[in-house]
Amino acid sequence: MANHKSSKKRIRQTEVKNARNKYYHKTARNAVKALRNTTEKDAAVALLPKVTAMLDKLAKTNVIHKNKAANLKSSVQLHVNAL
């Protein structure tokens, strides 16, 4: 258990940040899954920039690794091009 006032505050801040990061990460995973399950070219092309932006933002804030974001963006782009 934390004894210092600053460490108690740090614990509170970490809980909030973890919850926020978990939400954004899960939202991005759902968006990638939705894009991969799309079979219509028009819908996929419309959804692609939103998913790409989500992944870039997660990588920028270190929620996911930048290489993971690049790999996901690449695989999603290949899927859209194959449609």
JODA-V766098 format. One line per field, one symbol per residue. ss: DSSP state (~ for helix, > for strand, _ for the rest). A space follows every 50 residues. Layout:
BEGIN
ss: ???
END
This chain:
BEGIN
ss: ____~~~~~~~~~~~~~~~~~~~~~~~~~~~~~~~~~___~~~~~~~~~~ ~~~~~~~~~~_____~~~~~~~~~~~~~~~~~_
END
